[in-house]
Amino acid sequence: MMGSLLLFAPVATAQFQAQLAKFRDPVKEDEVARTFENAQKHSGAKPLARIKFREEVQELVCTAALNDSVPMYSTGIPVLGSNDKWHPASALYKTKEPAKATDEISRLASLDRLHKQGYKRFSVAVWRSALSNQEGQYWVGIQFYASAGFEFLDYHFTDEIWYHNAWKKTVAPECRSR
């Protein structure tokens, strides 16, 4: 009996995660990425390379879609979002039209036109709201990243940097990939 109980929990969680994954919309992600890239061209910015799937952005946007709110650190600071003070190189917002050029997209497109802040890549996540009363609502997340080489060095050759995995504590259990 105990063995079946232990096996049931992972199966139930896997089934729930499979259902939750239906809320992710890769087609809308491509549309948002194109809108962002066009906004960059219009602002005269150098293009950023796109990271097709970034676990961090996916899990945070999934959490926002599931809870209908921006994930926050215990200090009350948003983990990802359109806050120039805390996260100027990211956006997290809810919309009915993800592919539409928004103020958030325009702000990001003109943020670092010449890459002087070191941003070389970006990732997009789009999730439909998981709440039944939020039909047609999408949560959109965009995050800038440094080059792959810099990120490798930063993650593997620095000592205990406090910010590396702090975001994981804010992810809803249903949205965790590991």
N, C-alpha and C positions, 0 to 999 in steps of 0.2 A: 504494500500500500504506500509506504513512504517513497519508494522509488518512482511510482507513478506521479506522486505529488511534485517531486523534484523535477520531473520531466515536463510536467504540465506548464509550469511557470515560463520556461523559455519558449515553449511552443506558443503559448498565449501571447507573449511579448512579441515574438516573431510575426504572428498573424496581425497583431495590432500595428506593428511597424510597416508591414506590407500594406495594410489599409491606409495608414498615414501617408505612405509614399505616393498614393494616388493623388494627394493634394499638391505635390510638386508638379510644376508645369515647365518642362524643358523648352517647349516651343516658345512660351512667353519669355523665358530667359534669353533665348536667341534674339527675340524682338527687342527686349530692353537693351541688350548688348549693342545691337545695331543702332538704336536710338542714341545711346551714350556715345558710340563711335562717331556718329554724325554730328552730335553736339560738340565733340572734341574738334572735329574738322572746322566747324563754323567758328569756334573760339580761337582757332589758330594753334591749338596744342599739338605737341608731338603725340602720335598714337601710342597707346599702351597695348601690350600683348594680353590676350584674354586667357585666363585659366578657366577651362570648361567646367570643372567640378572642384570646388574647394569645400572640404568637410566643415570647416569652421563657419563659413557663411551659410551653408545649407542647414546646419544644425541650429544656428541662431535664428534664421528666418522661420524654420519649422517651429521653433519655440514660440516666436511671436504669433504665428498663424494659429497655433494650438491654444494659446492663452489670450489672444487678442490684445497683447500689450508688448512693449519693448522690453526685452530681458535687461535686468539691472544687476549690477554688482551689489554686494551687501552695503556698500557706502552710499547707494542711491544714484550712482553714475551709470548711464546707459552703456551696455556692452558694445553696442553697434548703433550708429544712428546719426541723424542730421543735427549734430550739436557741434558747432564750430570750435567751442572751447575744449571739448573732450575728444571728439573724433572727427577732425576736419576731413580725413581721407576715407570717409564711409558715409553711407546713407541707409536708413531703414524706415520705410514708410508704407502706409496702406493706401490703396487706390482701386478704383473700378477699371481703370485703363492702364495696365502696366506699360504698354508700348508708347504711351503718350509722353512727350518731353515735359518734364516737371521742373520745378525750381531746384529740387535736389539734384537731378541729373545735370542741369545747367551749372550749378555750383561746383559739382565734381569735375565736370568737363573743363572748366577754366581754373581749377585749383592749382595745378602744377604744370603749366604749359610747356616749360622747358626741361622738366624732370629734375629741377634743382633740389627737390626734397628727397630724391632717390626712388620715387615710385616708378616702376617699370611695367607692372602687370595689374590686372583687375579681375575680379570674379563677381558673378551675378547669381542670385538665387531668387526664384519666384515661387511662392506657395499660395494656393487658394486658402482662404480662411477656413479653418476646420469647424467653425461654429455654424450651426444650421441657420441661425438668424442673420448670418453675414453672407448670404448667397451673392456671388459675383464680386466679392471683395478679394483682393490679392495683397499679400505682403511682399514687398520688393526690398532686397538687400544688395548693396554694392559695396565692395571693399577693395581698396588699393593695397598692393604689396610691392616690396622691393624686388630686386632681381632674384632669380633662383639661386645664383651663386652666393649672394649676400645672405639670403635666408638660410642656406645650408651652413655657412660659417657661423651665423648668429645662433642657430639652434644646436650646433654640435661642438663649437669651440669657445663657448662662453660659460661662465659658472653661474648656475642657479639664478637665472634672470626671472624676476618675480612675475612678469607679465606673460610668460610663455603659455601657460595652461590655465590661467585664472578664468578665462571665458568658459571653460568646460563646466565649471561649477554652476553656471547660470542656465545650462541647457536642460530642457525638460527631459525626464528619463525616457519618454517615448521617442524622443528625437535623437537620442545618442546612437551613433553607429557602432560603438564598441563598448 
